[in-house]
Amino acid sequence: MTAKDLVVVVLAAQRDGRLDPLAAEAGVTHKCLVPIRGRPLLAHVLAGLELVEGIASVRISVEAGADEKLSAIATASPLPVRFMPAAGNIADSVYAAAEGASGPVVVTTADNVLLAAGPVEQVAARLRAGDDAVVALARKEDIQAAHPEAQRNFYRFRDGGFSNCNLYGLSQQGLKAAEAFREGGQFFKNPMRIARAFGVMNLVRMRFGRVTTEEAMRRIGKRFGIRASRIILDDGAYAVDVDNARTHRIASLLMEKRLAA
């Protein structure tokens, strides 16, 4: 039986405390409250975590005052949920939310509405097997099979095009890898940020597709002195999060397809 030592961090803070455009369009006071198929975004993420084995705590990282807006969603969940104050950047928010954790830490986002137990448990299993940092990816062809407009940009590697699934795993040693994401935002769209985090030669190899995803993770691990790996999810829908009206529509369609199946 899986030990209850898994901490799940859900990054839910609005950038700079500003109301997200999608929330403004929906007439709600926080992006987490944006409805999709009759439930708030955050409620879908928590529902996706409910069947995950071994969860000791779900920690929702939010800006000051947001916990009051979102408390009803947390109270309705059977999970052990608590709110944690977000910091000024992703890395420090993860550090703060993971404080006191003794086991593996899985990180996701509050707009990752198609999240399910299987991928989370795959990431946690890698951490329990000794990996320090795990990234969940989906292949371009699987994402486009889920919906042709699901993603418009892909990371190019020697083994194909990929997109991340907003699902990461960190051991206690691997928490230092979160430093790479200190500046927030779309990490791989900014070459200088990759250079600062992983080194110029790694940047060149990754930008021009000269390494496989496995080789890239090995290089990243070596850079940080940790064991890093990736898992590739077969269902391309996992690469869809709700960033705007287009992805909101697509996520809703994919939810409908899942229910029909």
C-alpha positions as CSV (number, residue, x, y, z in Angstrom):
1,M,0.0,0.0,0.0
2,T,1.3,3.5,-0.9
3,A,2.4,5.6,2.0
4,K,0.6,8.8,2.5
5,D,3.6,11.1,1.9
6,L,2.8,12.8,-1.3
7,V,2.4,16.6,-1.3
8,V,0.6,18.1,-4.3
9,V,1.3,21.8,-4.9
10,V,-1.3,23.6,-7.1
11,L,-0.1,26.9,-8.4
12,A,-3.1,29.2,-8.5
13,A,-2.0,32.8,-8.0
14,Q,-3.0,35.5,-10.4
15,R,0.1,37.2,-11.9
16,D,0.9,40.4,-10.0
17,G,-2.5,40.1,-8.2
18,R,-4.2,41.3,-11.4
19,L,-7.6,39.9,-12.5
20,D,-7.0,37.4,-15.3
21,P,-8.7,38.4,-18.6
22,L,-10.6,35.1,-18.7
23,A,-12.0,35.8,-15.2
24,A,-13.0,39.3,-16.2
25,E,-14.8,37.9,-19.3
26,A,-16.6,35.3,-17.1
27,G,-17.6,37.9,-14.5
28,V,-15.8,36.2,-11.6
29,T,-13.2,37.6,-9.2
30,H,-10.4,35.0,-9.7
31,K,-9.3,32.8,-12.6
32,C,-9.8,29.7,-10.4
33,L,-13.5,30.5,-10.4
34,V,-13.9,30.6,-14.1
35,P,-16.6,28.0,-14.9
36,I,-16.1,25.2,-17.4
37,R,-18.9,22.6,-17.8
38,G,-20.6,24.0,-14.7
39,R,-17.7,23.9,-12.3
40,P,-14.8,26.2,-11.5
41,L,-11.4,25.4,-12.9
42,L,-9.9,24.7,-9.5
43,A,-12.7,22.2,-8.7
44,H,-11.9,20.2,-11.8
45,V,-8.2,20.0,-10.8
46,L,-9.1,18.8,-7.3
47,A,-11.5,16.3,-8.7
48,G,-8.7,14.9,-10.9
49,L,-6.6,14.4,-7.7
50,E,-9.2,12.6,-5.7
51,L,-8.3,9.1,-6.9
52,V,-4.6,9.6,-6.5
53,E,-3.2,7.2,-3.9
54,G,-0.9,8.4,-1.1
55,I,-1.8,12.1,-0.9
56,A,-0.8,13.6,2.4
57,S,-1.7,17.2,1.5
58,V,-2.8,19.4,-1.3
59,R,-1.4,22.9,-1.0
60,I,-2.9,25.6,-3.2
61,S,-0.5,28.5,-3.7
62,V,-2.5,31.8,-4.0
63,E,-2.0,35.5,-3.6
64,A,-3.1,37.3,-0.4
65,G,-6.9,37.4,0.0
66,A,-7.6,34.8,-2.7
67,D,-8.1,32.0,-0.2
68,E,-11.3,33.6,1.0
69,K,-12.6,33.6,-2.6
70,L,-11.7,30.0,-3.1
71,S,-12.4,28.5,0.3
72,A,-15.8,27.0,-0.7
73,I,-14.1,24.9,-3.5
74,A,-11.6,23.6,-1.0
75,T,-14.2,22.8,1.6
76,A,-16.2,20.8,-0.9
77,S,-13.3,18.6,-1.7
78,P,-12.6,15.4,0.3
79,L,-8.9,16.0,-0.1
80,P,-6.7,17.5,2.7
81,V,-6.5,20.9,1.1
82,R,-4.9,24.1,2.5
83,F,-3.9,27.4,1.1
84,M,-0.4,28.7,1.0
85,P,0.8,32.2,0.3
86,A,2.3,32.6,-3.1
87,A,5.7,34.4,-3.5
88,G,6.8,36.8,-6.2
89,N,7.9,34.0,-8.6
90,I,7.2,30.4,-9.3
91,A,10.3,29.0,-7.7
92,D,9.8,30.7,-4.3
93,S,6.0,29.8,-4.5
94,V,6.9,26.1,-4.9
95,Y,9.5,26.3,-2.1
96,A,7.0,28.0,0.3
97,A,4.2,25.6,-0.5
98,A,6.4,22.5,-0.2
99,E,7.9,23.6,3.2
100,G,7.8,20.7,5.7
101,A,7.2,18.0,3.1
102,S,9.1,14.9,3.8
103,G,8.2,12.9,0.7
104,P,7.8,13.5,-3.0
105,V,6.2,16.8,-4.2
106,V,4.1,17.0,-7.4
107,V,3.4,20.4,-8.9
108,T,0.6,21.4,-11.2
109,T,-1.5,24.4,-12.0
110,A,-5.1,25.4,-11.2
111,D,-6.0,25.6,-14.9
112,N,-4.9,22.1,-15.6
113,V,-8.5,21.0,-15.8
114,L,-8.0,17.7,-17.6
115,L,-5.6,16.4,-14.9
116,A,-6.3,12.8,-13.8
117,A,-4.9,10.4,-11.2
118,G,-2.9,8.2,-13.6
119,P,-0.3,10.8,-14.7
120,V,0.1,12.1,-11.2
121,E,0.8,8.6,-9.9
122,Q,3.3,8.0,-12.7
123,V,5.2,11.1,-11.7
124,A,5.1,10.1,-8.0
125,A,6.3,6.6,-8.8
126,R,9.3,8.0,-10.6
127,L,10.1,10.1,-7.5
128,R,9.7,7.1,-5.2
129,A,12.0,5.1,-7.4
130,G,14.8,7.7,-6.9
131,D,14.4,10.4,-9.5
132,D,14.7,14.0,-8.3
133,A,12.9,15.9,-11.0
134,V,10.3,14.6,-13.4
135,V,8.5,16.4,-16.2
136,A,5.4,15.1,-17.9
137,L,5.3,15.6,-21.7
138,A,3.0,14.7,-24.6
139,R,3.9,14.2,-28.2
140,K,2.8,16.7,-30.9
141,E,1.0,14.0,-32.9
142,D,-1.0,12.8,-29.8
143,I,-1.9,16.4,-28.9
144,Q,-3.1,17.1,-32.4
145,A,-5.0,13.9,-32.4
146,A,-6.8,15.1,-29.2
147,H,-7.7,18.4,-31.0
148,P,-5.9,20.0,-34.0
149,E,-5.8,23.4,-32.3
150,A,-5.0,22.1,-28.8
151,Q,-1.4,23.6,-29.0
152,R,0.2,25.9,-31.4
153,N,3.8,25.8,-30.2
154,F,6.0,22.7,-29.5
155,Y,9.4,22.1,-28.1
156,R,11.5,20.5,-30.8
157,F,13.8,17.6,-29.9
158,R,15.5,14.9,-32.0
159,D,12.7,12.4,-31.1
160,G,9.9,14.8,-32.1
161,G,7.8,17.7,-31.1
162,F,6.5,17.9,-27.5
163,S,4.6,20.1,-25.2
164,N,4.6,20.0,-21.4
165,C,1.5,18.9,-19.4
166,N,1.9,21.3,-16.5
167,L,2.8,18.4,-14.3
168,Y,6.1,18.1,-12.5
169,G,7.6,16.1,-9.8
170,L,10.4,17.1,-7.3
171,S,12.1,15.1,-4.6
172,Q,13.6,17.0,-1.7
173,Q,16.9,17.2,-3.5
174,G,15.1,18.1,-6.7
175,L,13.4,21.1,-5.2
176,K,16.6,23.1,-6.2
177,A,15.6,22.5,-9.9
178,A,12.6,24.8,-9.3
179,E,15.2,27.6,-9.3
180,A,15.2,27.4,-13.2
181,F,11.7,28.7,-13.2
182,R,12.2,31.6,-10.9
183,E,11.3,34.2,-13.4
184,G,7.9,32.6,-14.2
185,G,6.1,32.7,-17.5
186,Q,6.6,30.6,-20.6
187,F,10.1,29.3,-19.9
188,F,11.1,27.8,-23.3
189,K,10.0,30.8,-25.2
190,N,12.9,32.8,-23.7
191,P,16.3,31.6,-24.9
192,M,18.3,33.7,-22.4
193,R,16.4,32.1,-19.5
194,I,17.3,28.6,-20.8
195,A,20.9,29.8,-21.2
196,R,21.0,31.1,-17.6
197,A,19.4,27.9,-16.2
198,F,21.1,25.2,-18.3
199,G,24.1,26.7,-20.0
200,V,24.7,28.0,-23.5
201,M,25.7,24.7,-25.1
202,N,22.6,23.0,-23.7
203,L,20.6,25.9,-25.1
204,V,22.1,25.4,-28.6
205,R,21.4,21.7,-28.6
206,M,17.9,22.0,-27.3
207,R,16.9,24.9,-29.6
208,F,18.1,23.1,-32.7
209,G,16.6,19.7,-31.8
210,R,20.0,18.0,-31.5
211,V,19.1,16.0,-28.4
212,T,16.3,13.7,-27.5
213,T,14.0,14.5,-24.6
214,E,15.8,11.8,-22.6
215,E,19.2,13.3,-23.3
216,A,17.9,16.8,-22.5
217,M,16.7,15.6,-19.1
218,R,20.0,13.9,-18.4
219,R,21.9,17.1,-19.2
220,I,19.5,19.2,-17.1
221,G,20.1,16.7,-14.2
222,K,23.8,16.9,-14.6
223,R,23.6,20.7,-14.6
224,F,21.8,20.7,-11.2
225,G,23.5,17.6,-9.7
226,I,20.3,15.7,-9.6
227,R,18.6,12.8,-11.4
228,A,16.1,14.2,-13.9
229,S,13.7,12.4,-16.2
230,R,10.6,12.7,-18.3
231,I,7.4,10.7,-18.7
232,I,5.5,10.8,-22.0
233,L,1.8,10.7,-21.7
234,D,-0.2,8.9,-24.4
235,D,-3.2,11.1,-24.2
236,G,-2.5,14.5,-25.8
237,A,-5.4,16.1,-23.9
238,Y,-3.1,16.3,-20.9
239,A,-1.2,19.1,-22.6
240,V,-4.3,21.4,-22.7
241,D,-4.7,23.9,-19.9
242,V,-7.1,26.9,-19.8
243,D,-5.2,30.0,-20.7
244,N,-7.7,31.9,-22.9
245,A,-11.1,31.6,-24.6
246,R,-9.7,29.3,-27.3
247,T,-8.2,26.7,-24.9
248,H,-11.3,27.0,-22.6
249,R,-13.5,25.9,-25.6
250,I,-11.1,23.1,-26.5
251,A,-10.8,21.9,-22.9
252,S,-14.6,21.8,-22.6
253,L,-14.9,19.7,-25.8
254,L,-12.2,17.3,-24.5
255,M,-14.1,16.9,-21.3
256,E,-17.2,16.1,-23.2
257,K,-15.3,13.5,-25.2
258,R,-14.0,11.9,-22.0
259,L,-17.5,11.7,-20.5
260,A,-18.9,10.1,-23.7
261,A,-16.1,7.5,-23.6
